[in-house]
């Protein structure tokens, strides 16, 4: 409480009231106090209270020290003098509360007339209430600081655990990349050498076995590549920028036409001007997986059609749609799981990791994905690149949610 604040409250009191520094220097005095000692405000402010009193100085110092040492009201008798006349008063002193522990201590001193000694003043009760509130607030702040310290410690511990897990994952990825590829290369190489060097000695059944061995080795190599790609996506730092999704999709469609479009009729419709904020490299991987899925599962259609766009009434909700074989929504919970497939390998090739990779990429961007389909009616994959509560709510009702 500042001297100005004190005066606003103290002037409402009929009793003399003084605001003192810890050493007894007068900081402020209300009208009744000035009348008691017969001095103006300018004559009082900055003077020691000892200059107004005939009470022994050591007793005054002890009384003020007692006021500072407790949050309770302290009563005592102080003799004031005015023009040679002495007036004995019963004083009620209390330390003023403050939010700042480093702030200088102030003493509120109220002189109580004898006829009203038993009556508590409004300001005194306010001081006691403030003292209690400040004590409770400090206790709450101490508890919050303790909880914050515990939380920081738990976060640091969890971070260390995650860093350790990431190092183990990197070690595993290294082993997969080097230790598993070597035997696969041997299997593929020796089976090819056997087929080339001993072709005249092999019947049709033996050549069929060798071809199956080579195909299995190739599938395992592709599976290793996809696993490594999935693990890197979880660890890679995002480099966000504005990305032209329409241009990415167009480049992916051209690559698919070049590699697998010679004997197929596929119409690809890409909405122009689609933009998003994200990591260009990861978004290209996500779109490539979605387009490759649509391309693969529409293979049996004589006039295949693949669309990429955004819903007109839902900005930010993108989709990739095809008119291929589709799938049964009763099994949609398998779509985005690792190694999960809804079609047999003999029908459509794949490792079962592509959609899991898409899901991981979209989650890294704060997005979501779900699908709608019916057998023989094609499939539509909807996705966002930022959190959307409407997508989350609608995806809970009969749709597979990422």
HELIX and SHEET records of a PDB file:
HELIX    1   1 UNK A    3  UNK A   10  1                                   8    
HELIX    2   2 UNK A   31  UNK A   37  1                                   7    
HELIX    3   3 UNK A   41  UNK A   44  1                                   4    
HELIX    4   4 UNK A   49  UNK A   52  5                                   4    
HELIX    5   5 UNK A   57  UNK A   68  1                                  12    
HELIX    6   6 UNK A  114  UNK A  116  5                                   3    
HELIX    7   7 UNK A  122  UNK A  175  1                                  54    
HELIX    8   8 UNK A  176  UNK A  180  3                                   5    
HELIX    9   9 UNK A  181  UNK A  197  1                                  17    
HELIX   10  10 UNK A  199  UNK A  201  5                                   3    
HELIX   11  11 UNK A  204  UNK A  235  1                                  32    
HELIX   12  12 UNK A  245  UNK A  260  1                                  16    
HELIX   13  13 UNK A  280  UNK A  297  1                                  18    
HELIX   14  14 UNK A  329  UNK A  334  5                                   6    
HELIX   15  15 UNK A  354  UNK A  364  1                                  11    
HELIX   16  16 UNK A  389  UNK A  395  1                                   7    
SHEET    1   A 5 UNK A  26  UNK A  29  0                                        
SHEET    2   A 5 UNK A  17  UNK A  21 -1                                        
SHEET    3   A 5 UNK A 106  UNK A 112 -1                                        
SHEET    4   A 5 UNK A  85  UNK A  95 -1                                        
SHEET    5   A 5 UNK A  74  UNK A  82 -1                                        
SHEET    1   B 2 UNK A 240  UNK A 244  0                                        
SHEET    2   B 2 UNK A 275  UNK A 279 -1                                        
SHEET    1   C 5 UNK A 266  UNK A 270  0                                        
SHEET    2   C 5 UNK A 304  UNK A 310  1                                        
SHEET    3   C 5 UNK A 318  UNK A 322 -1                                        
SHEET    4   C 5 UNK A 379  UNK A 384 -1                                        
SHEET    5   C 5 UNK A 368  UNK A 373 -1                                        
END                                                                             
